[in-house]
């Protein structure tokens, strides 16, 4: 199922400009997340439809539902070890399950009574939730915050094989749009994303 794209300037006009928001491409059954890897890992995943080969289940792996945050992190696919950009379509129920169990990467007094309780939760959790400044296509930080989710242990193993619907190598698309990622962005296309509303 190919990604649905839309002009960036059309999307930017409707996206929230501040606050914490999950921007994602999703439907009733699936959510698209992005990862960038060196060719050996990325091409194996795109070819086989799961993560294996040189992919390590022994370390935390981060998924990002926001395409432009992934582009900022990978330098539009130019950073060493992040040359292959993958669009990973996973089960929506799985994405919601990750959100439910994810522990924030920094102390949140609204969710934990004290730092010690939060630290214990971090140590035990297999999912990490981190909010970072979102970025525009040229890399400038925005007031809006974007989420990335870190997975490890059994949760990562389920993501790597059980929850994937499809993996697409979108590196050629990234390379094409990288040339257009400069103001005024008149020709820039990005995957269509909307504010995600999870299901409990």
C-alpha positions in Angstrom: 0.0 0.0 0.0 1.9 3.1 -1.2 2.1 6.2 0.9 -0.5 8.9 0.3 1.3 12.2 -0.3 0.1 15.8 -0.3 1.8 19.2 -0.8 3.6 20.2 2.4 2.3 23.8 2.3 -1.3 22.4 2.2 -0.7 20.3 5.3 1.3 22.9 7.2 -1.7 25.2 7.0 -4.0 22.7 8.8 -1.5 21.3 11.4 -1.4 22.6 14.9 1.4 25.1 15.4 2.2 24.4 19.0 1.6 21.8 21.7 2.2 18.0 21.7 0.6 16.3 18.7 1.1 13.0 17.1 1.0 13.6 13.3 0.7 10.4 11.4 -0.6 8.7 8.3 -3.2 6.2 9.5 -6.5 4.4 8.7 -8.9 2.2 10.6 -6.4 -0.7 10.7 -2.9 0.7 10.4 -0.4 3.5 11.3 2.7 4.3 9.3 6.0 4.9 11.3 9.4 5.7 10.0 12.9 4.4 10.6 16.2 5.0 8.9 19.0 2.4 8.7 22.2 1.6 7.0 21.6 -0.3 3.7 22.2 -3.8 5.1 19.4 -3.5 7.6 17.1 -1.3 5.6 17.2 -3.4 2.5 16.8 -6.7 4.3 13.6 -5.3 6.0 12.1 -4.0 2.8 12.9 -7.2 1.0 11.6 -9.6 3.6 8.8 -7.6 5.2 10.3 -7.9 8.7 13.4 -6.9 10.6 16.2 -9.5 10.7 19.7 -10.0 9.4 21.9 -7.4 11.1 19.0 -5.9 13.0 19.6 -6.1 16.7 16.9 -7.0 19.2 19.3 -6.3 22.0 19.1 -2.5 21.9 16.3 0.1 21.9 14.9 0.9 18.5 13.0 4.2 17.9 10.0 4.6 15.6 8.6 8.0 14.5 5.1 8.5 13.0 6.1 12.0 11.9 7.9 12.0 8.5 9.5 15.4 8.8 10.9 14.6 12.3 12.5 11.5 10.7 13.9 13.7 7.9 15.4 16.1 10.5 16.9 13.2 12.4 18.4 11.5 9.2 19.3 14.7 7.3 16.9 13.6 4.6 18.7 10.3 4.3 22.2 11.7 4.1 23.6 10.8 7.6 25.9 7.9 7.9 24.0 4.8 8.9 20.6 6.3 8.0 20.7 6.2 4.2 17.7 3.9 3.8 14.4 5.3 4.9 11.6 2.8 5.7 7.9 3.5 5.9 6.7 0.7 8.2 2.9 0.1 8.2 2.0 -1.5 11.5 -1.3 -2.6 13.1 -3.1 0.3 14.6 -4.0 -1.8 17.7 -0.3 -2.4 18.2 0.5 1.3 17.9 -2.2 2.1 20.5 -0.8 -0.6 22.8 2.7 1.0 22.6 1.3 4.4 23.5 -0.6 2.9 26.5 2.5 1.4 28.1 5.2 3.9 27.0 7.0 5.6 29.9 8.1 9.3 29.3 11.8 9.8 28.8 11.8 12.6 31.3 10.1 13.0 34.7 6.4 14.0 34.5 4.9 15.1 37.8 1.4 14.8 36.4 1.9 11.1 35.9 4.3 10.1 38.7 4.3 11.0 42.4 8.1 11.4 42.5 11.2 10.9 40.5 12.0 7.5 42.1 8.7 6.0 41.0 9.3 7.3 37.4 12.8 5.9 37.3 11.5 2.5 38.4 8.9 2.6 35.6 11.6 3.5 33.1 13.8 0.6 34.2 10.9 -1.9 33.9 9.2 -0.6 30.7 9.8 -1.9 27.2 8.5 1.3 25.6 9.8 4.9 25.9 7.9 8.0 25.0 9.9 11.1 24.0 8.6 14.5 22.8 11.0 16.7 20.9 10.6 19.9 19.0 9.2 19.3 15.6 11.1 20.8 12.6 10.1 22.3 9.3 11.5 20.8 6.1 14.7 22.8 6.2 15.4 21.7 9.8 14.3 24.8 11.7 12.7 23.9 15.1 9.0 24.6 15.6 6.9 25.3 18.7 5.0 22.1 18.1 6.3 18.9 19.7 6.7 15.5 17.9 6.7 12.1 19.4 9.2 9.3 19.0 8.7 5.9 20.6 11.6 3.6 21.8 11.0 -0.1 21.9 13.1 -2.9 23.5 12.8 -6.4 24.7 9.7 -8.5 23.9 7.9 -5.4 22.7 10.6 -4.8 20.1 10.5 -8.4 19.0 6.8 -8.2 18.4 7.2 -5.0 16.4 10.0 -6.5 14.3 8.0 -9.5 13.1 4.4 -9.8 14.4 2.9 -6.3 14.1 4.2 -5.3 10.6 1.7 -5.2 7.8 4.1 -3.8 5.2 7.6 -2.2 4.9 8.4 0.1 2.0 11.8 1.5 1.1 11.0 5.2 0.4 14.6 6.3 -0.1 14.1 7.3 -3.7 11.1 9.5 -2.6 13.2 11.0 0.2 16.0 11.8 -2.3 13.6 13.4 -4.7 11.9 15.6 -2.1 15.2 16.5 -0.4 15.9 18.7 -3.4 12.6 20.5 -2.8 13.0 21.0 1.0 13.8 24.7 0.8 11.5 27.7 1.2 8.9 28.4 -0.1 8.3 24.7 -0.5 6.1 25.2 -3.5 6.9 21.8 -5.0 7.5 19.7 -1.8 5.4 16.6 -1.3 5.3 14.8 2.1 3.2 11.9 3.3 -0.2 13.0 4.3 -0.4 13.2 8.1 -3.2 14.2 10.4 -3.4 14.6 14.2 -3.7 11.0 15.5 -6.5 10.1 17.9 -5.7 6.8 19.7 -8.1 4.2 20.8 -8.1 3.0 24.4 
